[in-house]
Amino acid sequence: MEISDLIVFKAVVEHQGVTRAAEALHRVPSNVTARIKKLEAELNIDLFIREHNRLVITSAGLRLLDYTQQILQLQKSAIAELTQSEPSGLLRLGSMESSAASRLPTLLSKYHARYPDVQIELMTAASMPLIDRVLEGELDLVMASDPPDDPRLLCFPCFEEELVLIMPKAWQDNDSLPSALTMVGYNKGCSYRHRLESWLKRHSLTCERVIEIPSHFTMLGCVVAGMGIGMVPKSLLALHQTDGLAYRHVDEDIAQATTYLVARKDNPASAISAFVELATN
């Protein structure tokens, strides 16, 4: 089924016949008739009842007309979205929870002021689940750390974070951490959690328990309460009351974490490219 066949079909219905439809489409009547017959053969249904040189649309034809109108409207919207100079439409954005708190508010405010016709839907999750949603076509663009080397993805570095080890303030003067540790961290698939696990292994430390907490606010509160240790961007600490919290620097290769904007290569859209340009310049 071709779009051009649907355009011919719609014209025949609207102009109540082949001759006037052909005139409106600047075609010869035989071409219009051939297109209708081709469409009927492909669908194996009669779209019109033919009697006394008149065409009367069938119930199946009415159903196809409804779909035709939807398809042609979607085609029109797609062309407008992909060719107009100003971004518009829906941008499905994902972000790590920490980035959503510390980095996104200012960026989203600037983006909305510059491109008010773009509607934004935002979800937060760990890096790998976000990237999986991009690959599955459920999100357009995500802020994530340590993206995989995948040929389907475009990755744009947008800012640098310094990760620090956070702990209860009562531990800050201790030369070493307690032997029985609890990791207070994000869910599996979080790149920061993976980096903390790497740091612990490097320093021959083990965590007896892992408490998965998706909210950075709750995680900081649990650390202040003495539950255990965590790893967060240092920039996040400036947003919260940190009485009762201490932090330590960690190995540079673990501490330095680039946040990327990640999108599919085969999903070009003006709203995506505009967000990337704003975030990376």
C-alpha positions, 0 to 999 in steps of 0.5 A: 500500500503506497501513500499515493494510492491512499491520496487517490482513494481519498480524492475519489471519496471526497469528489464522489467519482473518478472523473472529478477526482482525476481533475483535482489530482491532474491525472487521467481518469484511467490512472485513477481507476487503475489505482483504486483497482490496485488498492482493492487487489492488495487489500482483497476487499471492495472499497466501492460498490459500482452501479449505474456508473456511480461509486458508492463507498462500502463499509470497508472503504469507510474504515480505510478512509478513517485510517487514510486520514490518520496516515496522511496527517501523520505524514504531514506532521512528520514532514513538518517536524523534520524540515522546519527550522524551529524545533517542535513536537515531543522530546522524550528525555532521560537523565540520571537522578543526580544530573536531573537535580544538579544539571538539568534545571538550568539547562531545561529552563534555557531550552524551554525559553529558546524552544517553547514549541517543544514538549518535554517528557522527563524520566530518571533512572540509572545509566544503563536502563536509560540507554536501553530505553534509547536503543528500544526507541522509548526515549529520544535522548538521555544523560548518562555516564559510561555509555557502551561502545555501541555502533547504533549510538551517538554520544556527546560529552556535555560536562565533567563530574568529580565523584567523591566517597560520602560517609557519616561525619563521625567517620571522617577522622578515622584512618580507615573505614569500618570493616563491616560496610553497607553500600548505600547506592543506586540500583543496578545499572548505575555507573556510579555504583559500578565505580564505587564497587571498583574502588572498594575492590581495588582497596580490598574492602567489601560491603556486607550489604547493599541498600538500593535507593534510587533517590539521591536525596534519600541516599544522602539522608541514609548516609548521614544517619550512619547506614553506610557509604555511597558515591556521588558527584561532588556538585550534588552536595552543594544542593543539600544540607550536608550537616552530618555528612563527610566525603573523601576524594578517591582515585582520579580514574574513578573520580573523573566521570564524564556525563554524555548525551546519548541518542540513536544514530537513526533517530534524527530530530531537530528537538534532539540536535537543539538540546545537544547543541545547547548542552555542549556549547 
